Amino acid sequence: MSKIYNEIDTWEDGTAKNITFIVTKDCQLACKYCYLVGKNSQERMSWDIAKAAIDYILDQEFTEKSVIWDFIGGEPFLEIDLIDRICDYLKIEMYRRNHHWFNSYRFSFSTNGINYHTAKVQQFIKKNREHLSIGITIDGTETKHNLNRIYRYSVDGKEHGSYLDVLKNIPLWLKQFPNAGTKVTISSADIPYISESVLHLYSLGIHEVNINVVFENVWQDGDEIIFEEELMKLADAIIERGFYQEYACSFFVEDIGKPLDCRLQNQNWCGAGRMLSIDAAGYFYPCTRFAQYSLRDKKAWIIGNVHDGIDKNKLRSFLTLDRCTQSTQECIDCEVAEGCAWCQGENYDAADTPTIYQRAISTCKMHKARVRANNYYWNKLYRKLELEGEREEYEKNKRKSNDVIC
């Protein structure tokens, strides 16, 4: 029977402590769907702030056995000199302190890929290769990618897409990280390009396409219909061409679209509060989405700073978060609740009051459309595999019969 490609497991099963350095709020791009509404070229992390953050964090008794040191922007590789210095200091200090994280850490990056090929970035990769996770964001076909991922400047008064500048670095990236996946974002305008874009990414040699719709309320009436049609078209292509044997798309997952019981399955979707994020001013946040440059309407949710440490009282609200404390009764009783994602920062930003206990539901119809397409995908795939199994058995018996006749 044909095999189904299994996606690579999350490092340490997702139990590692995630600590994020917002090294810059600058970026070469002005992506239309970007949740970072306050990007700028002025707020850049200094070495003094970075060092103070590291010293404070390594002095704490975090119980997680592993750590992911995450670097974001803007575009993190714009600050490669600072990042290199931070990573060197982290390795030295974890070793010097005999810290339990020294034997289990990762440096993680999500980059727009534009300056991936530059000498300094490549030197950094070579030095830290065994402890690196790097994802380059490429949204699909040139049309899909350039619809949103455009440069800040225009050319002859027209938008200038970044596709070609990213594409040229994909072969190098895949050579260095052959199992790496890309992250694709879907907003209202680019729904019609989903199917062809995922197939295009497969053709580039990217085996894992992690894809999601934006959490912000950008959806138009009828978007869910086109969304479902595109996913079903993609499902047909993946199954009929046998791509399921070597490629994965995160839209198609077996264990979604079922009801959930608050007594048994009540965990919070988001890791806000268990994560830690530090910005250029040295402020701590429960997640990057609670920093001011990520928020449209609310004030930043600061939980401390590198000089005074973390104020645990400002984290208490996050400790009691679960699915049912923040969901409407309709969400709690939903028959397809499993797999319906949310972002704690977007919940906070979209709420009527400054609370994290009001769940945003703007993606509800998109989730339901995804579930319908997901059911279509798995039903069709298993029917095919079942028929192939019957065919294999028939051919096997036929060969046995021929052997007897001979």
N, C-alpha and C positions, 0 to 999 in steps of 0.2 A: 504494500500500500504506500502511496506517496506520503512523504513526510511534510509536516507543517513547520515552517521556520519559527523557532523560539527566540523571542527578543532577549537581549542580554540583560541579566539581572542588574538591578540597581546596586551600586557599590555598597557593601556592608548592609544590604537589604534595607537601605534608607534609614538606618539607625544612627548614622554618624552625626555629630554636632556640625551644624552649618554656620560658618562665620563669614560674613561678607564685608569686604572693603569696597566702599564706593570711592574709588581712587580719583575719579573725575566725573563731572557732569557734562562734559563736552563730547561731541560726536560729529563725525563728518556728514552723517545722514540726518534727515528730518522725516523719518518714517511716519506715514499718516496715521497708523494705528497705534503708535507708541504710547504707552501709559505714562512715560516720563515727560510730563508737560512742562517741567521747569528746567530743561537742559540749558546749560550755559558754559562759557569757556573760562569763567572766573574761578569757580569753586573746584580747586584741585587739592588733593590731600598732600600735606607736607610729610617729610620724614619724621619730624618730631611727633606729630599726631599718630602716625602709624606705629612708631616704636612704643609710645605710651599705651596704645591700645593692646599691642602684643604683650607687653610686660604685665598689664592688668589681667588680661585673659589667662595667661599662663600661670598667674598667681592663684587663680580660682580653682576650686575643686569640682570641675565638671565631671559627671559620672560616665558620659558616653566614652566608649572605648576607642572610638575613631573620630577624626575630624576632617571636614572639607573646608579648606581655606578658599573662599570664593572671591573672585575679583570682577567687578562690573563697573559700568560707567552710567551714562554715555558709552563710549567705546574704550574698554580697559587698556587695550594695547597702545593707546595714545600715551600712556604713562608706563611704558615698559621699563624704563630705568628705575622708577620707584618700585615697581612690582618685583623686579629682580633683586633689589636691595631688601625688600620685605621678606621675600622667600629665603634668601640667604640667612637673614637674621632669625627667621622662624626655625630653620633647620639647626642652626647653631644653638639657639636657646632651648629647643626641645631636647637636643642631645645633652647640653650642659646640665640641664635640670633633671636629666633622666626621666623626662615626662613620658607617660604612657602613650601619648599621641605620636611620639617619634617613630614608632614602628608601624603606625597605621594612619597615614594622612594622604590627602590629595590636594593638589592645586587645581582649581576649576575655573574655566573661562567660557563665556558665551560671547563670541565676537562677530562683528559684521564681515570679517574676513578681508577687508580692503588692504590692510598692511601686514597680513599674515606672512608674506614672503620676505619681509625686510630682514636685514642682517641681524639686528638686535633681537627681534622676535625669534628668529631661527636659532640664535645662540642660546637664548633662554630655554627653548624647547629641548635642544640638545643636552643642556645641563640638567634638566629636570624631567626628562622623558618618562622615567619609570613611575613618576608620581603625578602625571598630568592627565586631566580630562579637558579637552577643548572641543567645543561645538561651533561650527561656522553656520551662520544663518543664511540659507538660500531658499527663497520662497517657492521655487518651482520654475516654470518656463520664464523666458525673458519678459513676456507680457505681464504675467502674474507678479513677478518680482518687482518690475519697474513701476507697477501700478501704485505701490506703496513705499518701496524702499528707495527713496530718491535722495540726491545730495541736497545740502542746504542751499546751494547756489543754483541758479538756472543758467542755461546756455542759449543765447539768442532769445531770451525771454521765455524759454520752454523748460519744463521739468527735465532733469537729467538723472536717469536711472543708474543704479550701481551694479546691475547684473553682470556685465562683462568684466568689471574689475574684481568681482567676487569669484566668478567662474574660473578665471585663470589660476586661482589658488586652490581650487578643489582637488586637482590631482596630487599636489604636494601634500595637502592635508590628509587625504585618504591613504597615501603611501605611508605617512607617519602614524596615522590612527585608522587602520583599515576597518575597525569595528565601530567607528564613530557614527553617530546619527545627527541629523539636522532637525531644527525646530521650525515648523511652518505655522504662520499665524493667518487666520481667516477672519476677514471683516465682511461687511455687507457687499461691497463693490466687487470683491474678487471670488465670490462663491462659484460663478460659472467656470472658473479655471481650475477647480480642485482636482478633478480626475486627471486631466492632461498634465498637471503640475507634478502630482505624485509619481506618475509613470515616467515623467522626464527626469525626476531625481533618481529613480531606479536606474535609468539609462546612464546616468553619470557615475554609477557605481556606489551610490549611497544605499545601504541595505536597510537602514532604519529611519523612517520618517515619523517624527513625533509632531503631531499636528493638532491644533486646537483653535477654537473660536475665541475671540476676545471677550472678556467678561463685561466690558463696558456696554451701556445700552445704546448700541448703534444699529440695531436690527430693524428692518422694514417689514411691513406686511407682505407675506408671500416668500420671504427669504427661506423659511424652513422647507417650503416645497421644492425650490431649486436645490437647496442643500441636500435633501433626501435623494433627489434625482441624480445629482452628481455623485453621491456616495454609492448609489446602486450601479451607476455606470462604471465607477472605479471597481466595485466588487466584481462585476462581470469580467472586466479586463484582467484583474488579478487572478481570478479562478480559471478563466479560459486559457490564459497564457502560462499558467503554472507558476506565477510569481510568488505565490504563498509558500513555495518551497525554499526560497532564498531571501525573500524580502518581507518587511513588516511595515504596517501603517497603524498608528495608534488609534485611529478611528474604529478599527475592528478588533474588539476585545470580547472574549467569550463571557466573562463574568460581569456584564452590565445589564441594566434594564430589568431588574427584579425589585420587588418591594423590600423594604428594610424594616426591621423591628428595633425600636429605640431601646428595648431592654437588652438586646444582644449585639446590635450593630449601630452604635451611637457615637463612633469616634468622629473627631473633627477632620475635615478634609485637609485643611491647611496647617502648616507647621509654625505659623506665626506665634511668637512667644517662646518657642523652643529654639528658634533660630536667633541669631544676633547679627545686627548690621551696624557699621560704623561709617560716618560720613567725614567730609573734609574738615569740618569744624570740631570733630571729636565727639559728636553726639552718638549715643547708642539708640537703636530702634529694635522693636520686636521682629521686624522684617523690613526689607527695603521699601516695600509699598507703603510704609508709614512715615517715610521721610518726606519733607515738604515738596521736593521736586517731583514726587509721584502723585501728589494729591491735587485735585481740582478745586474742591470746596471746603475741605476741612483743614484744621491746623495739624502740624506734625505731632505724632505720638512719641515723644521722647521719653526714654526710660532710664536715662543717666548719661554720663560722659566719661571720658578717659581719665579725668582728674579725680572725680568723686565716686566713680564706679556705678554699678547698676542699682537702681532703686527698686527693690523687689515688690514694693507696694504698687508700683505702676505696672507691674506684670500680672498682678493677681487676677485681673479680668480675663486674661488669656488662659489661666490654669483651669477654669471651669467651663471653657468652651467645648461644646459637643454639637452634634448635628441637630438635636431636638431643641436645645436652648435657644437657637437662633433661627429656626425654620418656622414657616407658617404651618398651620394644620394641613393645608393642601399639600405642602412638600412632604410632611411627615407621613401622610397617608398615600402618597403617590405610588402607583403600581410599578413604575419604572425608575424608582429613586436611585438604585444602585448605579454608581458611575457618574452621577450628576455632580459636577465639580463646582467649586466656588473659590473666590479669592477673598481672604479676610480684609485685605486693604481696600478692595473695591466695595465690600460690604460696608466698611466704615465710611468711605468717601460718598457712597450713594445713599446712606441712611438719612432719615428725617432729622435725627439728632446725633450728637457725637458718640455713637455707640458701636460696638462690634457685635451686638446681639440682634441685628436686623439683617437678615440674609437677602442679598440682591438676587432677583429672579429673572433678570433680563435674558438669560440664555435658556430659559425653560423650554420654549418651543423648539429651539435648536437641539437640545438634548433629546427630546422626544423623537425628533426626526432622525437623529443619529441612531437611536435605539431601533427604530423600524428598519433602517438600512443595515444595521449590524445584524439583526435577526435574519434578514434576507441573505446577507453574506454567509453566515454560518450554516444556514439551512441548505443553501446551494452548494457550499463547499463540501459538506458532509454527504450530501446526495452523490456528488461526483466521486468522492473517495470510496463510498460504498459500492458504487457501480464499478469503479476501477478494481476494487477488491474482488468483486464477482467475476470480472473479466480475467484477472490474474488467476483465480481459481479455475476458471474454464480452460485457460491456456495450459495451466499446469496439468489438469486432467487429460487434456488432449495430447500432450506430450507423452504422458504415461501410456495412453491407449496406443499411440504410434509405436512406442517401444515394445509393447506386447505383440503387436501385429508383426513387427520386424522379427 
